[in-house]
Amino acid sequence: MPKPSNQIAKPKSCYFCQENISEADYKDTQTLRRFIYPYGKIIPKRRSGACAKHQRKIATAIKRARIMALMPFTNK
């Protein structure tokens, strides 16, 4: 259902900028789980609200955590 044109979407703010976190650590899986869907896909920037700089770091950290077997590639 489309949004009525008189409502303005509130811009989301970056979690890492708000919390003054400079790096996305691949070992911090609890924080990284906020940025993946339940079935394992990385949430896009427009949905997560992360700024471009932190979205790139989030994606890299998630991929590293997957390779180190800290996070799953998929959830079935």
Summary of the structure (lengths in Angstrom):
residues: 76
radius of gyration: 14.2
end to end distance: 29.0
largest distance: 47.1
contacts: 158
relative contact order: 0.21
helix: 41%
strand: 3%
